Amino acid sequence: MIRQFDVKTNGPACHEITRDVAAWLRGQGDGLLVLMIRHTSASLLIQENADPEVQTDLIGWFDRLVPPSTDPSMRWLTHTYEGPDDMPAHIKSAMLPTSLQIPVQDGRMMLGRWQGIYVVEHRTRPHRRQVAALFQPLS
């Protein structure tokens, strides 16, 4: 079973998609869920979903780790014609997962109690991101 999830973003942030994915899996049996983001400047992440400050701090940390190309520490970048956030977004995407594999039991993802699935937007302007999903039932 294959599906695509569309996620609208408004700049750097973590956008939770756990509920949408869980609703799609409802009624399925045991199997494996594979998610893949179809972009090179955004990522997927399993992270705490109880306190939103976790996501805020993660985005802040990545921005400090990989600042925009206009920052003097990033003057070595050569891919700059798509804006000062583009190449740093590619670097962040290379550091985080772009696909996830999650076991499913009785139609429920086997995530931990405080875990959620997030699309992590690295670009500063709004985008529509696509996440491809495959549920492979066990035989």
DSSP file with accessible surface (Angstrom, degrees, kcal/mol):
  #  RESIDUE AA STRUCTURE BP1 BP2  ACC     N-H-->O    O-->H-N    N-H-->O    O-->H-N    TCO  KAPPA ALPHA  PHI   PSI    X-CA   Y-CA   Z-CA
    1    1 A M              0   0   89      0, 0.0   134,-2.7     0, 0.0     2,-0.4   0.000 360.0 360.0 360.0 128.5    0.0    0.0    0.0
    2    2 A I  E     +A  134   0A 136    132,-0.2     2,-0.3     2,-0.0   132,-0.2  -0.933 360.0 166.4-122.5 145.0    1.5    3.3   -1.1
    3    3 A R  E     -A  133   0A 110    130,-2.3   130,-3.1    -2,-0.4     2,-0.4  -0.981  24.2-140.5-151.2 155.8    0.5    6.9   -0.2
    4    4 A Q  E     -A  132   0A  72     -2,-0.3     2,-0.5   128,-0.2   128,-0.2  -0.988  12.4-156.1-121.1 133.7    1.8   10.4   -0.4
    5    5 A F  E     -A  131   0A   7    126,-2.9   126,-2.8    -2,-0.4     2,-0.5  -0.915   7.5-149.9-107.0 131.8    1.4   13.0    2.4
    6    6 A D  E     -A  130   0A  89     -2,-0.5     2,-0.5   124,-0.2   124,-0.2  -0.882  13.2-170.7-101.5 133.0    1.6   16.7    1.5
    7    7 A V  E     -A  129   0A  15    122,-3.1   122,-3.5    -2,-0.5     2,-0.4  -0.985  12.0-149.1-128.5 120.5    2.9   19.0    4.2
    8    8 A K  E     -A  128   0A 153     -2,-0.5     2,-0.3   120,-0.2   120,-0.2  -0.765  20.6-169.0 -87.7 131.6    2.7   22.8    3.9
    9    9 A T  E     -A  127   0A   2    118,-3.1   118,-0.9    -2,-0.4     5,-0.0  -0.839  22.7-160.7-119.8 160.1    5.6   24.6    5.7
   10   10 A N  E     -A  126   0A 139      1,-0.6   114,-0.0    -2,-0.3    -2,-0.0  -0.387  66.5 -55.9-133.1  52.4    6.2   28.2    6.6
   11   11 A G  S    S-     0   0    3    114,-0.6    -1,-0.6     2,-0.1   113,-0.2  -0.383 101.0  -7.8  99.9 179.1   10.0   28.3    7.2
   12   12 A P  S    S+     0   0   46      0, 0.0     2,-0.3     0, 0.0   110,-0.2  -0.244  88.2 109.1 -56.7 121.2   12.3   26.4    9.5
   13   13 A A  E     -E  121   0B  32    108,-1.0   108,-2.7    46,-0.0     2,-0.5  -0.955  68.3 -98.2-176.4 167.4   10.2   24.3   11.9
   14   14 A C  E     -E  120   0B  24     -2,-0.3     2,-0.6   106,-0.2   106,-0.2  -0.924  33.2-162.0-102.4 122.8    9.3   20.7   12.8
   15   15 A H  E     -E  119   0B  44    104,-3.1   104,-2.7    -2,-0.5     2,-0.3  -0.926  14.2-137.7-110.7 112.1    5.9   19.8   11.4
   16   16 A E  E     +E  118   0B  86     -2,-0.6   102,-0.3   102,-0.2     4,-0.1  -0.494  28.8 169.3 -75.7 132.9    4.3   16.7   13.0
   17   17 A I     >  +     0   0    5    100,-2.9     4,-2.2    -2,-0.3     5,-0.2   0.234  43.3 111.9-121.5  11.4    2.6   14.2   10.7
   18   18 A T  H  > S+     0   0   18     99,-0.8     4,-3.0     1,-0.2     5,-0.2   0.895  77.5  49.0 -55.5 -48.3    2.1   11.4   13.2
   19   19 A R  H  > S+     0   0  216      1,-0.2     4,-2.5     2,-0.2    -1,-0.2   0.899 110.8  49.8 -62.6 -42.3   -1.7   11.6   13.3
   20   20 A D  H  > S+     0   0   96      2,-0.2     4,-1.7     1,-0.2    -1,-0.2   0.919 114.4  44.5 -62.5 -43.8   -2.0   11.6    9.5
   21   21 A V  H  X S+     0   0    0     -4,-2.2     4,-2.0     2,-0.2    -2,-0.2   0.929 113.0  51.4 -67.1 -42.6    0.2    8.6    9.2
   22   22 A A  H  X S+     0   0   31     -4,-3.0     4,-1.3    -5,-0.2    -2,-0.2   0.902 108.4  51.7 -61.7 -40.5   -1.5    6.8   12.1
   23   23 A A  H  < S+     0   0   50     -4,-2.5     3,-0.3     1,-0.2    -1,-0.2   0.894 109.0  50.8 -63.7 -39.2   -5.0    7.4   10.5
   24   24 A W  H  < S+     0   0   36     -4,-1.7    -1,-0.2     1,-0.2    -2,-0.2   0.880 112.0  47.2 -65.2 -35.4   -3.8    5.9    7.2
   25   25 A L  H >< S+     0   0    0     -4,-2.0     3,-2.5    -5,-0.1    -1,-0.2   0.672  82.5 120.3 -81.8 -17.1   -2.5    2.8    8.9
   26   26 A R  T 3< S+     0   0  175     -4,-1.3    81,-0.1    -3,-0.3     3,-0.1  -0.194  78.1  20.9 -53.8 132.8   -5.6    2.2   11.0
   27   27 A G  T 3  S+     0   0   76      1,-0.4    -1,-0.3    79,-0.3     2,-0.1   0.325  97.3 117.1  91.1 -10.2   -7.1   -1.2   10.3
   28   28 A Q    <   -     0   0   62     -3,-2.5    -1,-0.4    79,-0.2     3,-0.1  -0.457  57.0-134.7 -83.4 166.0   -3.9   -2.6    8.8
   29   29 A G        -     0   0   36      1,-0.3    78,-2.1    77,-0.2     2,-0.3   0.273  49.5 -36.3 -93.2-138.8   -2.2   -5.6   10.4
   30   30 A D  S    S+     0   0   66     76,-0.2   108,-2.4    75,-0.2     2,-0.3  -0.617  81.6 101.4 -88.1 146.5    1.5   -6.1   11.2
   31   31 A G  E     -CB 104 137A   8     73,-2.5    73,-2.9   106,-0.3     2,-0.4  -0.981  64.2 -66.0 172.3-159.7    4.2   -4.9    8.9
   32   32 A L  E     -CB 103 136A  72    104,-2.3   104,-2.9    -2,-0.3     2,-0.5  -0.982  30.4-152.6-126.9 131.0    6.8   -2.3    8.1
   33   33 A L  E     -CB 102 135A   0     69,-2.8    69,-2.8    -2,-0.4     2,-0.5  -0.882  10.7-169.6-101.4 130.2    6.2    1.4    7.4
   34   34 A V  E     -CB 101 134A  45    100,-2.8   100,-2.5    -2,-0.5     2,-0.4  -0.991   3.2-173.3-120.1 127.6    8.7    3.2    5.2
   35   35 A L  E     +CB 100 133A   0     65,-2.6    65,-2.4    -2,-0.5     2,-0.4  -0.955   3.8 179.1-118.8 141.1    8.6    7.0    4.9
   36   36 A M  E     -CB  99 132A  88     96,-2.4    96,-3.0    -2,-0.4     2,-0.4  -0.985  23.6-135.5-142.7 129.4   10.8    9.1    2.6
   37   37 A I  E     - B   0 131A   6     61,-2.5     2,-0.3    -2,-0.4    94,-0.2  -0.686  14.1-142.9 -83.9 137.5   10.8   12.8    2.0
   38   38 A R  S    S+     0   0  125     92,-2.8     2,-0.3    -2,-0.4    93,-0.1  -0.171  70.9  77.6 -96.4  42.9   10.9   13.7   -1.7
   39   39 A H        -     0   0   48     -2,-0.3     3,-0.2     3,-0.2    -2,-0.1  -0.965  65.8-142.9-147.1 159.5   13.2   16.8   -1.2
   40   40 A T  S    S+     0   0   96     -2,-0.3    53,-0.2     1,-0.2    54,-0.1   0.326  98.3  52.5-109.1   7.2   16.8   17.6   -0.6
   41   41 A S  S    S+     0   0    8     52,-0.1    81,-1.2    51,-0.1    82,-0.3   0.052 104.9  55.6-129.4  25.4   16.4   20.6    1.7
   42   42 A A  E     -F  121   0B   0     -3,-0.2     2,-0.3    79,-0.2    79,-0.2  -0.944  65.5-157.2-146.7 164.1   14.0   19.0    4.3
   43   43 A S  E     -F  120   0B   0     77,-2.2    77,-3.1    -2,-0.3     2,-0.3  -0.839  15.2-122.6-137.4 172.5   14.3   16.0    6.5
   44   44 A L  E     +F  119   0B   0     53,-2.8     2,-0.3    -2,-0.3    75,-0.2  -0.911  31.8 177.1-116.0 149.3   12.3   13.4    8.5
   45   45 A L  E     -F  118   0B  23     73,-2.0    73,-3.0    -2,-0.3     2,-0.6  -0.991  30.0-143.2-154.0 139.6   12.8   12.9   12.2
   46   46 A I  E     +F  117   0B  48     -2,-0.3     2,-0.3    71,-0.2    71,-0.2  -0.943  47.4 147.3 -98.5 124.1   11.3   10.8   15.0
   47   47 A Q  E     -F  116   0B  62     69,-2.2    69,-2.6    -2,-0.6    -2,-0.1  -0.945  52.4 -62.4-151.7 169.5   11.5   13.1   18.1
   48   48 A E  E     -F  115   0B  70     -2,-0.3    67,-0.2    67,-0.2     7,-0.1  -0.278  37.6-175.9 -58.4 136.8    9.7   14.0   21.3
   49   49 A N        +     0   0   52     65,-2.3    66,-0.1     1,-0.1    -1,-0.1   0.248  65.5  79.4-119.9  13.7    6.2   15.2   20.8
   50   50 A A  S    S+     0   0   53     64,-0.4    -1,-0.1     1,-0.3    65,-0.1   0.861  97.4  35.5 -87.5 -37.8    5.2   16.1   24.4
   51   51 A D    >>  -     0   0   63      1,-0.1     3,-2.0     0, 0.0     4,-0.5  -0.947  65.2-155.9-122.8 113.9    7.0   19.5   24.7
   52   52 A P  H 3> S+     0   0   90      0, 0.0     4,-1.9     0, 0.0     3,-0.3   0.704  88.7  76.2 -63.2 -16.5    7.2   21.8   21.7
   53   53 A E  H 3> S+     0   0  124      1,-0.2     4,-2.8     2,-0.2     5,-0.2   0.801  85.4  64.5 -64.0 -25.3   10.3   23.4   23.1
   54   54 A V  H <> S+     0   0   32     -3,-2.0     4,-2.3     2,-0.2    -1,-0.2   0.954 105.2  42.8 -61.0 -48.2   12.2   20.3   22.0
   55   55 A Q  H  X S+     0   0   21     -4,-0.5     4,-2.4    -3,-0.3     5,-0.2   0.907 113.7  51.8 -65.7 -40.7   11.5   21.1   18.3
   56   56 A T  H  X S+     0   0   97     -4,-1.9     4,-2.3     1,-0.2    -1,-0.2   0.926 111.5  47.0 -60.2 -45.5   12.2   24.8   18.8
   57   57 A D  H  X S+     0   0  112     -4,-2.8     4,-2.6     2,-0.2    -1,-0.2   0.884 110.3  53.1 -66.1 -37.7   15.6   24.0   20.4
   58   58 A L  H  X S+     0   0   39     -4,-2.3     4,-2.5    -5,-0.2     5,-0.2   0.940 110.5  46.5 -61.9 -47.5   16.5   21.5   17.7
   59   59 A I  H  X S+     0   0   22     -4,-2.4     4,-2.3     1,-0.2    -2,-0.2   0.928 113.4  50.0 -60.8 -43.2   15.8   24.1   15.0
   60   60 A G  H  X S+     0   0   33     -4,-2.3     4,-1.8    -5,-0.2    -1,-0.2   0.905 110.3  50.1 -61.3 -41.1   17.8   26.7   16.9
   61   61 A W  H  X S+     0   0  140     -4,-2.6     4,-2.5     1,-0.2    -2,-0.2   0.929 110.9  48.1 -65.0 -45.0   20.7   24.3   17.3
   62   62 A F  H  X S+     0   0   14     -4,-2.5     4,-2.8     1,-0.2    -1,-0.2   0.879 109.7  53.5 -64.5 -35.7   20.8   23.4   13.6
   63   63 A D  H  < S+     0   0   64     -4,-2.3    -1,-0.2    -5,-0.2    -2,-0.2   0.860 112.2  44.7 -66.4 -34.5   20.7   27.2   12.7
   64   64 A R  H  < S+     0   0  213     -4,-1.8    -2,-0.2    -5,-0.2    -1,-0.2   0.868 115.5  47.9 -73.8 -37.3   23.7   27.8   15.0
   65   65 A L  H  < S+     0   0   82     -4,-2.5    -2,-0.2     1,-0.3    -3,-0.2   0.898 128.8  21.7 -69.1 -41.4   25.5   24.7   13.6
   66   66 A V  S  < S-     0   0    9     -4,-2.8    -1,-0.3    -5,-0.2    -2,-0.1  -0.792  83.2-173.1-130.8  86.7   24.8   25.6    9.9
   67   67 A P        -     0   0   14      0, 0.0    -3,-0.1     0, 0.0    -4,-0.0  -0.217  38.3 -74.5 -74.5 171.4   24.1   29.4    9.5
   68   68 A P    >   -     0   0   62      0, 0.0     3,-2.1     0, 0.0     6,-0.2  -0.182  46.5-105.9 -61.4 160.7   22.9   31.0    6.3
   69   69 A S  T 3  S+     0   0   21     15,-2.8     8,-0.1     1,-0.3    16,-0.1   0.665 117.7  68.6 -66.2 -13.3   25.5   31.5    3.5
   70   70 A T  T 3  S+     0   0  111     14,-0.2    -1,-0.3     3,-0.1     5,-0.1   0.642  76.8 100.8 -78.5 -13.9   25.5   35.3    4.4
   71   71 A D  S X  S-     0   0   60     -3,-2.1     3,-2.4    13,-0.2     4,-0.1  -0.521  83.1-126.2 -69.4 135.0   27.2   34.4    7.7
   72   72 A P  G >  S+     0   0   86      0, 0.0     3,-1.4     0, 0.0    -1,-0.1   0.824 108.6  62.3 -54.5 -30.3   31.0   35.1    7.5
   73   73 A S  G 3  S+     0   0   70      1,-0.3     3,-0.2     2,-0.1    -4,-0.1   0.667 103.3  50.7 -70.2 -12.8   31.7   31.6    8.7
   74   74 A M  G X  S+     0   0   13     -3,-2.4     3,-2.1    -6,-0.2    -1,-0.3   0.223  70.2 113.4-108.4  14.6   30.0   30.2    5.6
   75   75 A R  T <   +     0   0  200     -3,-1.4    -1,-0.2     1,-0.3    -2,-0.1   0.672  65.5  72.6 -63.7 -13.0   31.8   32.3    2.9
   76   76 A W  T 3  S+     0   0  165     -3,-0.2    -1,-0.3    -4,-0.1    -2,-0.1   0.660  72.9 108.9 -74.7 -14.5   33.4   29.1    1.6
   77   77 A L    <   -     0   0   17     -3,-2.1     3,-0.1     1,-0.1    -3,-0.0  -0.364  44.3-176.0 -66.2 141.1   30.1   27.9    0.1
   78   78 A T        +     0   0  132      1,-0.1     2,-1.4    -2,-0.1     3,-0.3   0.680  67.9  76.6-107.7 -25.8   29.8   28.0   -3.7
   79   79 A H        +     0   0   44      1,-0.2     8,-0.4     2,-0.1    -1,-0.1  -0.689  57.5 123.4 -88.7  89.2   26.2   27.0   -4.2
   80   80 A T    >   +     0   0   67     -2,-1.4     3,-1.6     6,-0.1    -1,-0.2   0.450  34.0  96.1-126.9  -4.6   24.6   30.4   -3.3
   81   81 A Y  T 3  S+     0   0  182      1,-0.3    -2,-0.1    -3,-0.3    -1,-0.1   0.652  81.0  59.2 -71.8 -12.8   22.4   31.4   -6.2
   82   82 A E  T 3  S-     0   0   90      1,-0.4    -1,-0.3     2,-0.0     3,-0.2   0.279 124.1 -76.2 -95.7  11.7   19.2   30.0   -4.8
   83   83 A G    X>  -     0   0   19     -3,-1.6     3,-1.2     1,-0.1     4,-0.6  -0.222  48.0 -77.4 112.6 159.2   19.4   32.1   -1.7
   84   84 A P  T 34 S+     0   0   61      0, 0.0   -15,-2.8     0, 0.0   -14,-0.2   0.643 126.6  50.5 -69.3 -12.4   21.4   32.2    1.6
   85   85 A D  T 3> S+     0   0   18    -17,-0.2     4,-1.7    -3,-0.2     5,-0.1   0.585  92.1  79.0 -97.6 -10.5   19.3   29.4    3.1
   86   86 A D  H <> S+     0   0    2     -3,-1.2     4,-2.0     2,-0.2     5,-0.2   0.975  95.4  37.5 -69.5 -59.5   19.5   26.9    0.3
   87   87 A M  H  X S+     0   0   48     -4,-0.6     4,-2.4    -8,-0.4     5,-0.2   0.929 116.7  53.1 -63.7 -41.3   22.9   25.3    0.6
   88   88 A P  H  > S+     0   0    2      0, 0.0     4,-2.6     0, 0.0    -1,-0.2   0.899 107.5  53.5 -57.9 -34.5   22.7   25.3    4.5
   89   89 A A  H  X S+     0   0    0     -4,-1.7     4,-2.4     1,-0.2    -2,-0.2   0.903 107.6  50.1 -65.6 -39.3   19.3   23.5    4.0
   90   90 A H  H  X S+     0   0   44     -4,-2.0     4,-1.9     2,-0.2    -1,-0.2   0.901 110.6  50.0 -63.8 -40.3   21.0   20.9    1.9
   91   91 A I  H  X S+     0   0   39     -4,-2.4     4,-1.2     2,-0.2    -2,-0.2   0.943 111.5  47.7 -63.8 -45.7   23.7   20.5    4.6
   92   92 A K  H  X S+     0   0   11     -4,-2.6     4,-1.2     1,-0.2     3,-0.5   0.906 110.8  51.9 -62.0 -40.8   21.1   20.1    7.3
   93   93 A S  H  < S+     0   0    8     -4,-2.4    -1,-0.2     1,-0.2    -2,-0.2   0.856 106.5  53.9 -64.5 -34.3   19.2   17.6    5.2
   94   94 A A  H  < S+     0   0   87     -4,-1.9    -1,-0.2     1,-0.2    -2,-0.2   0.760 109.2  50.0 -70.4 -22.2   22.4   15.6    4.7
   95   95 A M  H  < S+     0   0   93     -4,-1.2    -1,-0.2    -3,-0.5    -2,-0.2   0.703 109.9  53.5 -88.0 -23.0   22.9   15.5    8.5
   96   96 A L  S  < S-     0   0   24     -4,-1.2   -51,-0.1    -3,-0.2   -54,-0.1  -0.737  97.9 -86.9-110.0 162.7   19.3   14.3    9.3
   97   97 A P        -     0   0   53      0, 0.0   -53,-2.8     0, 0.0     3,-0.1  -0.340  25.2-169.9 -68.5 146.6   17.4   11.3    8.0
   98   98 A T  S    S+     0   0   57    -55,-0.2   -61,-2.5     1,-0.2     2,-0.3   0.350  77.2  38.4-111.0  -2.7   15.4   11.6    4.8
   99   99 A S  E     -C   36   0A  47    -63,-0.2     2,-0.3   -55,-0.2   -63,-0.2  -0.987  65.7-163.7-143.6 154.4   13.8    8.2    5.3
  100  100 A L  E     -C   35   0A  16    -65,-2.4   -65,-2.6    -2,-0.3     2,-0.4  -0.976   8.3-154.3-135.5 148.4   12.4    6.3    8.3
  101  101 A Q  E     +C   34   0A 115     -2,-0.3   -67,-0.2   -67,-0.2    -2,-0.0  -0.996  18.5 179.9-123.8 125.4   11.4    2.7    8.9
  102  102 A I  E     -C   33   0A   4    -69,-2.8   -69,-2.8    -2,-0.4     9,-0.1  -0.986  25.5-127.2-131.6 124.3    8.9    2.0   11.6
  103  103 A P  E     -C   32   0A  69      0, 0.0     7,-2.7     0, 0.0     2,-0.4  -0.395  23.7-153.3 -65.7 145.7    7.5   -1.4   12.7
  104  104 A V  E     -CD  31 109A   5    -73,-2.9   -73,-2.5     5,-0.2     2,-0.4  -0.988  11.1-173.4-124.6 130.5    3.7   -1.6   12.7
  105  105 A Q  E >  S- D   0 108A 103      3,-2.7     3,-1.6    -2,-0.4   -75,-0.2  -0.994  74.4 -14.0-126.5 125.3    1.7   -4.0   14.9
  106  106 A D  T 3  S-     0   0  120     -2,-0.4   -79,-0.3     1,-0.3   -77,-0.2   0.869 129.9 -52.8  52.0  40.4   -2.0   -4.4   14.6
  107  107 A G  T 3  S+     0   0    5    -78,-2.1     2,-0.4     1,-0.2    -1,-0.3   0.612 117.3 110.5  75.4  12.8   -2.2   -1.2   12.5
  108  108 A R  E <  S-D  105   0A 199     -3,-1.6    -3,-2.7   -79,-0.1    -1,-0.2  -0.975  70.9-119.2-124.1 132.4   -0.3    0.9   15.0
  109  109 A M  E     -D  104   0A  28     -2,-0.4     2,-1.2    -5,-0.2    -5,-0.2  -0.422  23.4-128.6 -64.1 140.4    3.2    2.3   14.7
  110  110 A M        +     0   0  105     -7,-2.7     2,-0.1    -2,-0.1    -1,-0.1  -0.267  55.2 148.4 -89.4  51.4    5.5    1.0   17.4
  111  111 A L        -     0   0   37     -2,-1.2    -9,-0.0     1,-0.1     5,-0.0  -0.479  52.2-100.9 -78.8 156.0    6.6    4.5   18.4
  112  112 A G    >   -     0   0   36     -2,-0.1     3,-1.9     1,-0.1    -1,-0.1  -0.230  42.3 -93.0 -70.2 167.9    7.6    5.2   22.0
  113  113 A R  T 3  S+     0   0  206      1,-0.3    -1,-0.1   -65,-0.0    -2,-0.1   0.824 124.1  30.6 -53.8 -40.6    5.1    7.0   24.3
  114  114 A W  T 3  S+     0   0  140    -66,-0.0   -65,-2.3     2,-0.0   -64,-0.4   0.096  96.3 114.0-110.0  23.1    6.5   10.5   23.6
  115  115 A Q  E <   + F   0  48B  83     -3,-1.9     2,-0.3   -67,-0.2   -67,-0.2  -0.776  35.9 173.3-100.1 141.6    7.7   10.0   20.0
  116  116 A G  E     - F   0  47B   0    -69,-2.6   -69,-2.2    -2,-0.4     2,-0.5  -0.919  31.8-114.4-135.8 164.6    6.3   11.7   16.9
  117  117 A I  E     - F   0  46B   0     -2,-0.3  -100,-2.9   -71,-0.2   -99,-0.8  -0.876  37.3-171.5-103.1 130.9    7.1   11.8   13.2
  118  118 A Y  E     -EF  16  45B   7    -73,-3.0   -73,-2.0    -2,-0.5     2,-0.6  -0.949  28.0-143.2-127.7 141.6    8.2   15.2   11.9
  119  119 A V  E     -EF  15  44B   0   -104,-2.7  -104,-3.1    -2,-0.4     2,-0.7  -0.897  28.1-150.2 -89.2 124.9    8.9   16.9    8.6
  120  120 A V  E     -EF  14  43B   3    -77,-3.1   -77,-2.2    -2,-0.6     2,-0.5  -0.898   5.6-153.8-103.5 111.5   11.8   19.2    9.4
  121  121 A E  E     +EF  13  42B   0   -108,-2.7  -108,-1.0    -2,-0.7   -79,-0.2  -0.747  17.2 176.8 -86.0 129.7   11.8   22.3    7.1
  122  122 A H        +     0   0    6    -81,-1.2     2,-0.2    -2,-0.5   -80,-0.1   0.570  53.5  87.1-106.9 -14.6   15.2   23.8    6.6
  123  123 A R  S    S-     0   0    8    -82,-0.3     4,-0.1  -112,-0.2   -37,-0.1  -0.518  72.1-135.1 -86.8 158.1   14.3   26.6    4.1
  124  124 A T  S    S+     0   0   91   -113,-0.2    -1,-0.1    -2,-0.2     3,-0.1   0.740  82.3  63.4 -87.3 -22.9   13.1   30.1    5.2
  125  125 A R  S    S-     0   0  134      1,-0.1  -114,-0.6  -114,-0.1    -2,-0.1  -0.622  98.6 -81.1-101.2 163.6   10.2   30.5    2.8
  126  126 A P  E     +A   10   0A  82      0, 0.0     2,-0.3     0, 0.0  -116,-0.2  -0.262  51.3 175.7 -62.2 145.5    7.0   28.4    2.6
  127  127 A H  E     -A    9   0A  38   -118,-0.9  -118,-3.1  -116,-0.1     2,-0.6  -0.953  33.0-128.1-141.3 161.3    7.1   25.1    0.7
  128  128 A R  E     -A    8   0A 143     -2,-0.3     2,-0.3  -120,-0.2  -120,-0.2  -0.966  33.9-163.4-111.1 112.5    4.8   22.2    0.0
  129  129 A R  E     -A    7   0A   7   -122,-3.5  -122,-3.1    -2,-0.6     2,-0.4  -0.716   6.4-147.5 -99.7 148.1    6.7   19.0    1.0
  130  130 A Q  E     -A    6   0A  56     -2,-0.3   -92,-2.8  -124,-0.2     2,-0.5  -0.961   6.9-166.0-118.7 131.3    5.8   15.5   -0.1
  131  131 A V  E     -AB   5  37A   0   -126,-2.8  -126,-2.9    -2,-0.4     2,-0.4  -0.977  12.5-148.5-116.4 117.6    6.4   12.4    2.0
  132  132 A A  E     -AB   4  36A  29    -96,-3.0   -96,-2.4    -2,-0.5     2,-0.4  -0.704  17.4-165.0 -83.8 136.3    6.1    9.1    0.2
  133  133 A A  E     -AB   3  35A   3   -130,-3.1  -130,-2.3    -2,-0.4     2,-0.4  -0.977  12.2-174.5-127.6 138.6    4.8    6.3    2.4
  134  134 A L  E     -AB   2  34A  62   -100,-2.5  -100,-2.8    -2,-0.4     2,-0.6  -0.998   6.6-164.3-130.5 124.9    4.9    2.5    1.9
  135  135 A F  E     - B   0  33A   1   -134,-2.7  -102,-0.2    -2,-0.4    -2,-0.0  -0.967   7.5-168.5-107.1 119.7    3.2    0.0    4.2
  136  136 A Q  E     - B   0  32A 112   -104,-2.9  -104,-2.3    -2,-0.6    -2,-0.0  -0.915  12.9-146.8-108.8 106.1    4.5   -3.5    3.6
  137  137 A P  E     - B   0  31A  61      0, 0.0  -106,-0.3     0, 0.0     2,-0.2  -0.365  21.9-109.3 -67.9 151.2    2.3   -6.1    5.4
  138  138 A L              0   0  123   -108,-2.4  -108,-0.1     1,-0.1  -109,-0.1  -0.573 360.0 360.0 -75.2 145.1    3.9   -9.2    6.8
  139  139 A S              0   0  172     -2,-0.2    -1,-0.1  -108,-0.0  -109,-0.0  -0.329 360.0 360.0 -70.9 360.0    3.0  -12.3    4.9
